[in-house]
């Protein structure tokens, strides 16, 4: 017996003398969101035919259906190796979304609580990540609550390929971030590149933010967005009835500011303003820079721990350019209700209405000045109204794991 005790003590001492093994973890996560939606007028983007009302099953209206893996490994000294692989799918058909098995996000990098994180791969820009607290999508979803067409890029419409990104830790409430995506065009370092910088300040119930996002199309115009650009969400990112006539831009630029304030633990407000520019180039179908301004606000209220409601309004207006004197304007109103059945399962309802007025460019660009038509959020980018008004209603069930 004494020999066994001595042997156990020796083994224990030997194990304790070994260097600590690195700690690592891998987590499987996901969301399944399915529901039913109604819209009073639906047509195909760029079509001149009259639209009709439609009722259909929908996927990912409240939160995009997805699954993924995330993980980290402790490298000692407070530094960790991190990775994120995230795939989007259509709950009704099982089909992949966003152009690949991990089309939502796919990146790897290093993270340190003291020095920040440095990641590389397909990811959201610093502009989006640090402006998210002031975006309507935080409380109203993107499908119905994003500003018309997500023209200001405050939803997840734009994901950046080939991106190298740094995000600082919070220092006295300040967080900074920067993103640069290499274009990979021989002999032209900036062509096809994307860059972003953003700053956020949070102190108690108040927060402020500002960000810039610049996307340079490597075709210099004449080619559709995403054709061979670093930004490619799925097909043509961000094309809607709002900016359909400007999809041959050589560059897109967004400058945004935002603010939020939580009056109590259950009631808060947020607001944002963005200036959006579509810059023409060789082969573009419009001659002068098109400028859109987007202003919006949201109020949210936790009626009970289970019941959350929100309401938002936005106004989008274009500048006079490209032969248009009566420039397009868009008013949007969104309501959102969510009820938690458990920690991971909830039901929701969303209502959105957009009214459009003025003129804009059609698919052919400056040679086709048309009446502006309505689109709600960014879930209906490919199916706008054929008239100046669009109303949508969605309800569904969300399960998280």
C-alpha positions in Angstrom: 0.0 0.0 0.0 2.8 2.3 0.9 4.5 1.7 -2.5 1.2 2.6 -4.3 1.0 5.8 -2.4 4.6 6.7 -3.2 4.0 5.9 -6.9 0.9 8.0 -7.1 2.7 10.9 -5.4 5.6 10.6 -7.9 3.3 10.5 -10.9 1.4 13.6 -9.5 4.6 15.5 -9.0 5.8 14.6 -12.6 2.5 15.8 -14.1 2.6 19.0 -12.2 6.1 19.7 -13.4 5.1 19.5 -17.1 4.4 22.9 -18.9 0.7 23.7 -19.0 -1.0 22.6 -22.2 -2.7 25.3 -24.3 -6.4 25.6 -23.6 -8.6 25.6 -26.7 -12.3 25.5 -27.6 -14.5 25.0 -30.6 -18.2 25.9 -30.5 -20.9 25.0 -33.0 -23.6 27.7 -33.2 -26.5 28.5 -35.4 -30.0 30.1 -36.0 -33.0 28.6 -37.8 -35.6 31.3 -38.7 -38.7 30.4 -40.7 -41.9 32.3 -41.3 -44.5 33.8 -43.7 -44.5 37.2 -45.3 -47.0 39.3 -47.2 -46.3 42.3 -49.5 -48.9 44.4 -51.2 -46.9 44.8 -54.5 -44.1 42.7 -55.8 -42.3 42.9 -59.1 -38.8 42.1 -60.3 -36.1 44.6 -59.9 -35.8 46.6 -63.2 -39.1 45.4 -64.5 -41.8 47.8 -65.8 -44.7 45.4 -65.3 -47.4 46.0 -62.7 -46.8 44.2 -59.4 -49.3 42.1 -57.5 -49.6 41.2 -53.8 -48.0 38.0 -52.7 -47.9 35.7 -49.6 -45.0 33.3 -49.3 -42.8 31.4 -46.9 -39.6 33.2 -45.9 -36.3 32.3 -44.3 -34.1 34.5 -42.1 -36.3 37.6 -41.8 -35.6 38.3 -38.1 -32.2 36.7 -38.0 -30.5 35.1 -41.0 -30.6 31.3 -40.9 -27.0 30.0 -40.4 -24.7 27.6 -38.8 -21.0 27.9 -38.0 -18.0 27.1 -36.0 -16.0 29.5 -33.8 -13.0 28.7 -31.7 -9.8 29.9 -30.0 -6.5 28.5 -28.7 -4.6 30.1 -25.8 -1.1 31.0 -27.0 -0.1 32.3 -23.5 0.6 35.8 -22.5 -3.0 36.8 -23.0 -2.9 36.1 -26.7 -5.3 33.7 -28.5 -5.5 32.3 -32.0 -9.1 32.7 -33.1 -11.2 31.6 -36.1 -14.8 32.0 -37.3 -16.5 29.9 -40.1 -20.2 30.8 -40.7 -22.5 29.5 -43.4 -25.9 31.0 -44.5 -28.8 28.9 -45.8 -32.4 29.1 -46.8 -34.5 27.3 -44.3 -37.3 26.6 -46.8 -35.1 25.0 -49.5 -31.9 24.1 -47.7 -29.9 26.0 -50.3 -26.6 27.7 -49.4 -26.5 31.5 -49.5 -23.8 34.2 -50.2 -21.8 32.3 -52.7 -20.1 29.5 -50.7 -20.2 27.1 -47.9 -18.9 29.7 -45.4 -20.2 32.7 -47.3 -21.3 34.7 -44.3 -17.9 34.9 -42.7 -14.6 33.0 -42.8 -11.6 34.4 -41.0 -8.6 33.6 -38.8 -6.5 35.8 -36.6 -5.0 36.7 -33.2 -6.7 38.4 -30.3 -5.4 40.0 -27.1 -7.5 41.7 -24.4 -4.7 44.4 -24.0 -3.7 45.0 -27.6 -6.9 44.1 -29.6 -7.5 41.7 -32.5 -6.0 41.2 -36.0 -8.0 39.0 -38.4 -7.8 38.1 -42.1 -10.4 36.6 -44.4 -14.0 37.3 -45.4 -15.6 39.5 -42.8 -17.7 42.5 -42.0 -16.0 45.9 -42.3 -15.0 48.1 -39.3 -17.6 50.5 -40.6 -20.4 48.0 -40.0 -19.1 46.5 -36.8 -18.6 49.8 -34.9 -21.7 51.5 -36.3 -24.0 48.5 -35.5 -25.2 50.0 -32.1 -26.7 52.9 -34.0 -28.1 50.9 -36.9 -31.9 50.3 -37.2 -31.1 46.6 -37.7 -30.1 46.1 -34.1 -33.8 46.4 -33.0 -35.8 46.2 -36.3 -33.9 43.5 -38.3 -32.4 44.2 -41.7 -35.0 42.5 -43.9 -37.7 45.0 -42.9 -36.0 47.5 -40.7 -32.9 48.5 -42.7 -33.1 51.8 -44.4 -34.5 51.3 -48.0 -32.2 49.0 -49.9 -29.6 49.2 -47.1 -28.1 52.0 -49.2 -26.1 53.2 -46.1 -24.5 49.8 -45.5 -25.6 49.6 -41.9 -26.9 46.0 -42.3 -24.9 42.9 -43.4 -25.4 43.5 -47.2 -21.7 44.1 -47.7 -19.1 41.5 -46.6 -15.5 42.1 -47.6 -13.3 39.4 -49.2 -9.5 39.3 -48.7 -9.8 41.6 -45.7 -7.2 42.4 -43.1 -8.8 44.0 -40.1 -7.7 45.4 -36.7 -10.0 46.2 -33.8 -8.6 47.9 -30.7 -9.8 47.1 -27.1 -11.9 49.7 -25.4 -9.7 52.4 -23.9 -11.5 54.9 -21.8 -14.6 54.0 -23.7 -13.0 54.5 -27.2 -12.7 51.6 -29.7 -11.1 52.1 -33.1 -11.1 49.7 -36.1 -9.6 49.6 -39.6 -10.1 47.3 -42.5 -8.2 47.0 -45.8 -8.9 44.5 -48.6 -6.4 44.0 -51.3 -7.8 44.2 -54.8 -5.2 42.0 -56.4 -5.1 43.9 -59.7 -1.6 43.7 -61.3 0.0 47.1 -61.6 -2.8 48.9 -59.7 -2.6 48.5 -56.0 -5.8 50.3 -55.1 -8.1 49.1 -57.9 -10.6 46.6 -56.6 -9.7 47.4 -53.0 -12.0 48.1 -50.1 -11.0 50.1 -47.0 -12.8 51.2 -43.8 -12.1 53.1 -40.6 -14.4 53.6 -37.7 -14.5 55.0 -34.1 -16.9 54.2 -31.3 -17.3 55.8 -27.9 -19.4 54.2 -25.2 -19.8 55.6 -21.6 -22.6 54.3 -19.5 -26.0 54.8 -21.2 -24.6 57.0 -24.0 -22.7 56.0 -27.1 -21.4 57.8 -30.3 -19.8 56.5 -33.5 -18.5 57.5 -36.9 -17.2 55.5 -39.8 -16.1 55.5 -43.5 -16.4 52.7 -46.0 -14.9 53.0 -49.5 -15.3 50.3 -52.2 -13.4 50.6 -55.5 -14.6 48.5 -58.3 -11.6 47.0 -60.2 -13.5 47.4 -63.6 -13.4 51.3 -63.1 -17.1 51.3 -64.0 -18.9 49.5 -66.8 -19.0 46.3 -64.8 -21.6 45.5 -62.1 -20.7 45.7 -58.5 -19.0 42.6 -57.2 -18.1 41.4 -60.8 -14.4 41.2 -59.8 -14.3 43.4 -56.7 -13.3 42.4 -53.3 -16.8 42.9 -52.1 -19.2 40.2 -53.2 -22.1 39.3 -50.9 -24.0 37.1 -53.5 -24.4 38.2 -57.0 -24.6 42.0 -57.0 -24.4 43.3 -53.4 -26.7 46.1 -52.4 -28.6 46.6 -55.7 -32.2 47.8 -55.1 -34.8 50.1 -56.5 -33.0 52.9 -54.7 -29.7 52.6 -56.5 -30.3 50.3 -59.5 -29.2 52.9 -62.0 -25.8 53.4 -60.4 -24.6 49.8 -60.3 -21.9 50.6 -62.9 -20.2 53.0 -60.4 -16.4 52.9 -60.3 -16.5 53.5 -56.5 -18.9 53.6 -53.6 -18.3 55.7 -50.5 -20.2 55.9 -47.2 -19.6 58.3 -44.3 -21.9 57.8 -41.3 -22.3 59.1 -37.8 -24.6 57.7 -35.0 -25.6 58.1 -31.4 -27.7 56.1 -28.9 -28.9 56.6 -25.3 -30.5 54.1 -22.9 -32.9 56.1 -20.6 -33.5 53.0 -18.4 -32.7 49.3 -18.6 -35.8 48.9 -20.8 -36.1 52.0 -22.9 -33.6 53.5 -25.4 -33.2 55.4 -28.6 -30.7 55.5 -31.4 -30.2 57.6 -34.5 -27.9 57.7 -37.6 -27.0 59.8 -40.6 -25.1 58.7 -43.7 -23.8 60.3 -46.8 -23.6 57.9 -49.7 -21.8 58.5 -53.0 -21.7 56.6 -56.3 -18.7 57.8 -58.3 -18.7 57.2 -62.1 -15.7 55.9 -64.1 -14.8 54.7 -67.5 -17.8 52.9 -68.9 -20.2 54.0 -66.2 -23.8 54.5 -67.4 -24.1 57.9 -65.6 -21.8 60.9 -65.9 -21.8 62.6 -62.5 -21.5 61.5 -58.9 -24.8 60.5 -57.4 -25.3 61.5 -53.7 -27.8 60.0 -51.3 -28.4 61.2 -47.7 -30.0 58.9 -45.2 -31.3 59.9 -41.7 -33.2 57.6 -39.3 -34.1 56.9 -35.7 -35.3 54.0 -33.6 -37.0 53.7 -30.2 -37.0 50.4 -28.4 -38.9 49.2 -25.3 -38.7 46.0 -23.3 -42.4 45.8 -22.2 -41.6 42.7 -20.1 -38.5 40.5 -19.9 -40.0 38.4 -22.7 -41.7 41.0 -24.9 -39.6 43.5 -26.9 -41.0 46.1 -29.2 -39.4 48.7 -31.5 -40.3 51.4 -34.0 -38.2 53.3 -36.6 -38.5 56.0 -39.2 -36.0 57.0 -41.9 -35.8 59.6 -44.7 -33.6 59.0 -47.7 -33.1 61.8 -50.3 -31.0 62.0 -53.4 -29.2 65.0 -54.9 -30.0 66.6 -58.2 -27.6 65.0 -60.7 -27.5 63.0 -64.0 -30.3 65.0 -65.6 -32.7 64.6 -62.6 -34.1 67.8 -61.1 -36.9 66.1 -59.0 -34.6 63.8 -57.1 -35.9 60.6 -55.5 -37.1 60.6 -51.8 -38.0 57.7 -49.6 -40.0 57.7 -46.3 -39.9 54.4 -44.4 -41.7 53.3 -41.2 -41.0 50.0 -39.4 -42.5 48.3 -36.4 -41.1 45.2 -34.7 -42.4 42.8 -32.0 -40.6 39.8 -30.5 -41.7 37.4 -27.7 -39.3 35.0 -26.1 -40.8 31.5 -25.5 -37.5 30.4 -23.9 -33.9 31.4 -23.7 -33.3 30.2 -27.3 -36.7 30.3 -29.0 -38.9 33.3 -29.9 -41.7 34.4 -32.2 -41.8 37.7 -34.0 -43.9 40.0 -36.1 -42.6 42.8 -38.4 -44.4 45.6 -40.3 -42.8 47.9 -42.8 -44.0 50.7 -45.1 -42.1 52.8 -47.7 -43.3 55.7 -49.8 -41.2 56.9 -52.7 -41.5 60.1 -54.7 -39.4 61.9 -57.4 -37.2 60.5 -60.1 -34.3 58.1 -60.3 -32.3 56.2 -62.9 -33.4 52.8 -64.3 -31.1 49.9 -65.1 -29.8 51.6 -68.3 -28.5 54.5 -66.3 -28.7 58.2 -67.4 -30.6 57.2 -70.6 -33.6 56.0 -68.5 -35.0 58.5 -66.0 -38.0 56.8 -64.3 -40.3 57.3 -61.3 -38.9 56.2 -58.0 -40.5 53.0 -56.7 -40.7 51.8 -53.1 -38.8 49.0 -51.4 -38.9 48.1 -47.7 -35.7 47.3 -45.8 -33.2 45.1 -47.7 -35.1 41.8 -47.7 -37.1 43.0 -50.8 -34.2 44.4 -52.9 -34.9 42.0 -55.7 -38.7 42.3 -55.3 -39.6 46.0 -55.0 -43.0 47.5 -55.6 -44.1 48.6 -59.0 -45.6 51.7 -57.5 -44.6 54.5 -55.1 -45.8 52.5 -52.1 -44.9 49.1 -50.5 -46.2 47.5 -47.4 -44.9 44.2 -46.0 -45.8 42.0 -43.0 -43.7 39.1 -41.7 -44.2 36.7 -38.8 -42.1 33.7 -37.8 -40.3 31.5 -35.3 -36.6 31.7 -34.4 -34.6 28.9 -32.8 -31.0 29.5 -31.7 -28.4 26.8 -30.8 
